[in-house]
Amino acid sequence: MTVPLQNRVTPLGDLLAASERGLVYGNRGCLHDDQGRIRRTYATRRWIACRLEFRGRRRRRLMAPGRYTELFFLDEATALAAGHRPCAECRREDYVHFRELWSELHSGQGSADAIDDQLHSERLASPRQRRLHETTLGELPDGAFVLQGSTPCLLLGSRLLSWSPGGYEDAGPIEASREVRVITPPSLVELLRRGWRGAVPLIHPSARTARSL
């Protein structure tokens, strides 16, 4: 029996072991040791989200010694909540569009380094502490994540959907006036508010089933 690797990313940016791989791929540097054990949560400020497949490239075995740690996300909403942005190579068109939207939000921050520095300050309060933001549910766009108790929940239409490695489950209707702690970094909330859609799935298909229950 194959033991799942600890390379599945939660909306809070934590890494857990799960057999499901999700619909989006990415990395944030080499996080594992020569035995494949996770030793750090990030090794660079460049946290990216990629296509699962690109130009027919085949991956070597996952978590090879000295190489970056391959990460997997349920969907892009999860990747954005964790604080990742589109890859400039495998998602070039997305990255160019992302920079255009970003420049409207942050004048003078057109470079990848400037974007990554801003996102780093929005997703982490310290190397080991997640930074959350507060607002009301009614102020958030579809695709944003909030924390309900200790559970990350996706906002979609009039419902909250609880996240799990395998997909979403209905967590009840939203109350527009309710104060919530927002997981998705503010700049990426604004990206969603402007109707962001990229080359990878924004929301996992399980969300449609969860909403219909």
Buried (B, 14 or more C-beta within 10 A) or exposed (E): EEEEBBBBBBBBBEBEEBEBBBBBBBBBBBBBEEEBEBEBEBBBBBBBBBBEEEEEEEEEEBBBEEBBBBBBBBBBBBBBBBBBBBBBEBBEEBBEBBBEBBEEBBEEBEEBEEBBBBBBEBBBEEEEEBBBBEBBBEEBBBBBBBBBEEBBBBBBEEBBBBBBBEBBBBBEEBEEEEEBEBBBBBBBBBBBBEEBEBBBBBBBEBBEBBBEE
